[in-house]
């Protein structure tokens, strides 16, 4: 058997080894299971049937029906339903809930023969930018255990960065794939809203949520995306396949990239800014044309997001009342049941956002807040549409800082929300965005990854992949 070097494996390399018989899917699954570091707390649950899944994959490989993903160990954020598996959304209120059906993306990956390693840790109901808000403990950054991995999909980013799965799925409502990808030095893709079905993903903000992929390379994130995308009759917001196909065109030879420099002035870490300037030079050297652009209303995107998202979350989380599934803490009457169940079942950040969202949607405030935010969202969409008439992509840093210390922003929610300043706009307007590793900064003697965010017009993920592959900075392996 060929010695398995997890640090250098990609999906295509692993596939080649598997089909040539250098090692089996069981050997590969065992190698990843043996490499799981419990100190990182990246998994809420490691599935007990990983090796059995691998054995089924080995049969497919032997009978010639294997796909590129057959036998590939993939971790799944624990808010995406896998039938029979515990799906908690990082919350006490769902701590013992077992999914009764597969999410559409899971169904597609099962058909491809992927091996699911486990459910990854996350901020409760995807509410957070650090994976500190999980009912199952804090996930730690593999490059510095005193720092956060980002959130809310922190566990998925960590398992890929620390060789505990070859790839992973996450969800992204305002940066929850891209920001942890930046903090952990991996690639994180948030597709166009509606290109990947959300059926079977536990909802936070339904007009913002999107399932996406993590990989060590742009190619790995792209491969996973290609398997999970597509129209789904179970999700009416998915884009019909014929419309998606019509919009696809060959990426032109000379790509023009826009920089909203006016938006890069406040709160940006000096090292992150220096890294960004270096990234621009690298792209220029690779033949890309760089232009400064104006997005006059992008400065309002964060405020719009923090009105729309809590309002939608408040509505979506109303169902967790202890009556139908999950945690129940009974009282003397129905109202007492609700108060005790939700009061002790939801964490502090979730309660904060539910209350904020309920206030936004209440009589007398709906017009003042929600309707204004919805109107401004359309104005920001129009800004992006106009800019994309002149440039093919937009780049910014993924996050204003590298990974921050655990606990540093725990009691400063506004500071935590600012971690999303560069990422929320793509969710607000529905365009695809990807974070790719862009290099390093050093803090307290530790090298920490920094990410570059690339945004493209709706349904033009291919532009992201082209730039990502040309740009990628190989990072240290852990």
NUGUVEX-147253 format. One record per residue (C-alpha): x, y, z; residue in one letter. Coordinates in steps of 0.02 Angstrom, whole numbers, padded with zeros to 5 digits, always signed. Example, Ala and Ser with C-alpha at 12.3 -4.5 7.8 and 13.67 -1.06 7.14 Angstrom:
residues 2
+00615-00225+00390a
+00684-00053+00357s
//
This chain:
residues 478
+00000+00000+00000x
+00060+00176-00043x
+00094+00281+00113x
-00046+00408+00129x
+00019+00587+00144x
-00135+00683+00198x
-00048+00851+00184x
-00022+00840-00003x
-00184+00753-00050x
-00313+00837-00160x
-00476+00761-00221x
-00404+00718-00391x
-00245+00644-00318x
-00343+00540-00194x
-00458+00479-00333x
-00310+00426-00439x
-00234+00330-00293x
-00401+00246-00257x
-00439+00189-00434x
-00260+00129-00462x
-00269+00026-00302x
-00126+00115-00212x
-00238+00119-00059x
-00421+00084-00025x
-00562+00201+00029x
-00557+00112+00198x
-00371+00149+00214x
-00403+00332+00171x
-00548+00348+00292x
-00445+00266+00430x
-00301+00387+00398x
-00415+00537+00422x
-00499+00462+00575x
-00329+00428+00654x
-00278+00609+00620x
-00424+00689+00711x
-00362+00804+00848x
-00494+00816+00986x
-00408+00970+01060x
-00470+01072+00912x
-00653+01025+00950x
-00694+01036+00764x
-00820+00892+00762x
-00982+00887+00861x
-00996+00704+00813x
-00885+00583+00718x
-00999+00460+00631x
-00987+00278+00687x
-01012+00208+00511x
-00867+00295+00422x
-00775+00133+00383x
-00936+00048+00326x
-00966+00194+00206x
-00787+00172+00144x
-00816-00014+00113x
-00966+00028+00003x
-00857+00154-00091x
-00724+00019-00117x
-00855-00092-00200x
-00901+00049-00320x
-00717+00076-00361x
-00694-00111-00396x
-00847-00126-00507x
-00801+00029-00609x
-00946+00141-00555x
-00842+00263-00452x
-00857+00451-00475x
-00724+00579-00433x
-00797+00590-00256x
-00814+00404-00222x
-00720+00363-00062x
-00674+00546-00029x
-00692+00590+00158x
-00802+00745+00173x
-00856+00831+00335x
-01029+00910+00348x
-01077+01064+00447x
-01196+01006+00582x
-01344+01107+00517x
-01360+01004+00356x
-01472+00852+00376x
-01406+00676+00352x
-01542+00546+00381x
-01519+00455+00545x
-01376+00567+00603x
-01382+00689+00748x
-01406+00864+00677x
-01391+00996+00813x
-01356+01164+00726x
-01236+01188+00872x
-01383+01212+00991x
-01441+01131+01151x
-01619+01146+01086x
-01578+01015+00953x
-01445+00918+01048x
-01529+00748+01025x
-01620+00778+00861x
-01590+00648+00725x
-01629+00695+00546x
-01773+00602+00464x
-01720+00642+00285x
-01567+00690+00183x
-01534+00867+00126x
-01528+00880-00064x
-01339+00910-00060x
-01316+00754+00048x
-01422+00650-00071x
-01311+00707-00215x
-01150+00669-00122x
-01215+00498-00069x
-01253+00458-00251x
-01075+00510-00293x
-01007+00389-00162x
-00932+00517-00041x
-00888+00460+00136x
-00958+00573+00274x
-00837+00585+00420x
-00946+00681+00542x
-01044+00837+00588x
-00934+00990+00615x
-00946+01116+00755x
-01025+01284+00722x
-01095+01441+00802x
-01269+01402+00866x
-01394+01411+00721x
-01250+01488+00620x
-01258+01648+00723x
-01080+01704+00750x
-00911+01741+00673x
-00799+01638+00786x
-00876+01467+00829x
-00875+01521+01010x
-01066+01518+01018x
-01084+01329+01006x
-01174+01232+01142x
-01037+01101+01115x
-00888+01209+01160x
-00768+01324+01068x
-00677+01265+00912x
-00493+01316+00906x
-00388+01382+00764x
-00260+01249+00711x
-00125+01381+00683x
-00143+01450+00860x
-00251+01361+00988x
-00280+01525+01082x
-00371+01598+00932x
-00540+01571+00850x
-00559+01482+00681x
-00692+01605+00623x
-00874+01563+00605x
-01003+01508+00592x
-00932+01362+00492x
-00773+01357+00597x
-00773+01169+00620x
-00781+01137+00432x
-00635+01255+00399x
-00530+01175+00537x
-00556+00994+00482x
-00493+01037+00307x
-00348+01143+00369x
-00292+01013+00497x
-00310+00860+00381x
-00460+00788+00473x
-00563+00777+00311x
-00515+00808+00131x
-00657+00931+00100x
-00811+00997+00189x
-00980+01079+00169x
-01032+01236+00261x
-01168+01367+00254x
-01142+01552+00224x
-01270+01685+00274x
-01153+01834+00291x
-00978+01763+00274x
-00991+01601+00372x
-00890+01501+00244x
-00770+01635+00183x
-00715+01711+00348x
-00666+01545+00431x
-00583+01494+00268x
-00478+01653+00282x
-00436+01623+00466x
-00387+01441+00434x
-00295+01458+00268x
-00413+01358+00157x
-00526+01396+00008x
-00708+01436+00048x
-00843+01459-00084x
-01013+01542-00063x
-01107+01510-00227x
-01237+01622-00308x
-01398+01623-00207x
-01510+01488-00283x
-01376+01388-00374x
-01365+01259-00232x
-01523+01192-00150x
-01552+01240+00032x
-01676+01097+00059x
-01620+01009+00218x
-01512+01150+00284x
-01576+01218+00450x
-01628+01395+00407x
-01563+01555+00485x
-01595+01695+00358x
-01688+01617+00212x
-01652+01755+00085x
-01467+01753+00131x
-01420+01572+00172x
-01318+01470+00048x
-01232+01301+00059x
-01053+01302-00006x
-00889+01208-00005x
-00719+01206+00081x
-00562+01136+00001x
-00374+01146+00017x
-00370+01213-00161x
-00487+01308-00277x
-00503+01152-00382x
-00563+01049-00233x
-00693+01181-00187x
-00748+01185-00369x
-00764+00995-00382x
-00875+00988-00229x
-00980+01134-00296x
-01004+01047-00463x
-01079+00895-00375x
-01200+00991-00262x
-01264+01128-00378x
-01424+01120-00480x
-01610+01151-00481x
-01714+01064-00348x
-01903+01048-00345x
-01892+01045-00154x
-01821+01222-00151x
-01921+01347-00252x
-01781+01476-00241x
-01661+01370-00343x
-01617+01434-00516x
-01682+01324-00659x
-01542+01226-00742x
-01582+01295-00915x
-01564+01475-00852x
-01400+01434-00767x
-01333+01350-00924x
-01384+01498-01034x
-01284+01618-00926x
-01125+01514-00937x
-00994+01580-01056x
-00810+01553-01084x
-00711+01659-00963x
-00624+01788-01069x
-00436+01791-01082x
-00412+01964-01007x
-00505+01983-00842x
-00532+02154-00764x
-00540+02164-00574x
-00618+02307-00477x
-00557+02372-00309x
-00677+02472-00199x
-00532+02563-00117x
-00650+02690-00038x
-00717+02545+00068x
-00548+02486+00131x
-00509+02632+00246x
-00581+02596+00418x
-00542+02457+00541x
-00423+02364+00426x
-00273+02281+00510x
-00109+02353+00441x
-00040+02181+00401x
-00200+02131+00311x
-00194+02291+00207x
-00010+02262+00164x
-00052+02084+00114x
-00195+02147+00006x
-00080+02269-00085x
+00041+02126-00116x
-00103+02022-00185x
-00144+02161-00309x
+00035+02162-00371x
+00031+01973-00393x
-00130+01984-00494x
-00058+02123-00602x
+00095+02014-00632x
-00021+01872-00685x
-00096+01983-00820x
-00253+02047-00734x
-00308+02227-00759x
-00345+02315-00595x
-00466+02462-00587x
-00532+02565-00444x
-00722+02561-00431x
-00858+02648-00333x
-00993+02555-00239x
-01077+02706-00161x
-01195+02612-00046x
-01088+02463+00004x
-01054+02548+00171x
-01237+02514+00216x
-01230+02327+00176x
-01184+02277+00354x
-01328+02379+00427x
-01449+02306+00299x
-01388+02131+00340x
-01410+02155+00528x
-01591+02206+00500x
-01641+02074+00372x
-01550+01928+00452x
-01619+01944+00631x
-01794+01971+00561x
-01784+01813+00457x
-01699+01717+00598x
-01836+01767+00720x
-01966+01695+00601x
-01867+01537+00563x
-01828+01497+00745x
-02007+01516+00804x
-02033+01330+00767x
-01914+01276+00906x
-02044+01271+01044x
-02012+01097+01113x
-02180+01034+01052x
-02128+00943+00893x
-01945+00897+00908x
-01790+00933+01008x
-01769+00996+01184x
-01918+01026+01300x
-01916+01098+01472x
-02094+01088+01536x
-02188+01216+01639x
-02360+01233+01717x
-02443+01289+01554x
-02406+01312+01369x
-02334+01487+01387x
-02221+01427+01528x
-02165+01281+01418x
-02114+01403+01282x
-02025+01521+01400x
-01928+01386+01491x
-01885+01287+01333x
-01825+01436+01233x
-01746+01524+01381x
-01633+01379+01425x
-01622+01294+01253x
-01559+01444+01155x
-01391+01525+01190x
-01362+01710+01224x
-01321+01764+01046x
-01471+01672+00973x
-01587+01751+01102x
-01513+01921+01063x
-01547+01903+00877x
-01722+01831+00901x
-01770+01979+01011x
-01693+02103+00889x
-01782+02021+00742x
-01949+02015+00831x
-01932+02200+00872x
-01891+02241+00690x
-02047+02148+00632x
-02164+02218+00764x
-02307+02338+00728x
-02245+02516+00706x
-02065+02465+00669x
-02084+02352+00516x
-02094+02500+00397x
-01960+02599+00488x
-01832+02458+00485x
-01872+02304+00380x
-01950+02391+00230x
-01812+02522+00225x
-01678+02387+00233x
-01764+02290+00094x
-01771+02447-00015x
-01589+02486+00018x
-01544+02306-00025x
-01613+02337-00201x
-01508+02496-00216x
-01350+02401-00167x
-01394+02264-00293x
-01408+02398-00427x
-01236+02468-00378x
-01158+02296-00403x
-01249+02271-00568x
-01180+02436-00636x
-01003+02397-00579x
-01008+02224-00659x
-01043+02308-00826x
-00864+02374-00820x
-00767+02242-00722x
-00773+02052-00716x
-00738+02030-00530x
-00717+02128-00369x
-00586+02091-00237x
-00567+02142-00056x
-00484+02065+00096x
-00597+01926+00162x
-00591+01990+00341x
-00523+02152+00416x
-00408+02056+00534x
-00325+01886+00550x
-00398+01765+00678x
-00428+01851+00845x
-00405+01781+01019x
-00538+01669+01095x
-00644+01778+01209x
-00576+01941+01137x
-00743+01995+01063x
-00861+01883+01160x
-00935+02027+01258x
-00929+02153+01116x
-01060+02097+00989x
-01041+02252+00880x
-00855+02218+00862x
-00896+02038+00818x
-01022+02094+00687x
-00888+02203+00605x
-00790+02044+00565x
-00919+02021+00425x
-00895+02193+00347x
-00819+02132+00183x
-00920+01972+00165x
-01103+02020+00197x
-01126+02118+00036x
-01118+01963-00075x
-01258+01882+00027x
-01361+02042+00024x
-01351+02052-00167x
-01343+01864-00201x
-01180+01857-00300x
-01050+01718-00284x
-00894+01748-00180x
-00742+01647-00131x
-00599+01666-00007x
-00429+01601-00059x
-00270+01594+00047x
-00168+01752+00017x
-00020+01734+00133x
+00026+01765+00313x
+00037+01888+00453x
+00131+01858+00615x
+00051+01891+00785x
+00136+01850+00950x
+00261+01736+00863x
+00127+01636+00771x
+00101+01636+00583x
-00083+01664+00543x
-00166+01647+00372x
-00247+01792+00281x
-00377+01774+00143x
-00421+01867-00017x
-00605+01879-00063x
-00658+01873-00246x
-00836+01917-00299x
-00911+01890-00473x
-01079+01926-00558x
-01225+01809-00524x
-01200+01632-00588x
-01021+01668-00643x
-00931+01552-00521x
-00810+01507-00662x
-00731+01680-00648x
-00696+01646-00463x
-00615+01479-00504x
-00507+01553-00641x
-00440+01693-00530x
-00423+01577-00380x
-00318+01451-00475x
-00205+01587-00545x
-00186+01669-00375x
-00177+01530-00247x
-00042+01546-00116x
+00010+01375-00048x
+00005+01382+00142x
+00101+01286+00272x
+00022+01120+00313x
-00021+01079+00493x
//
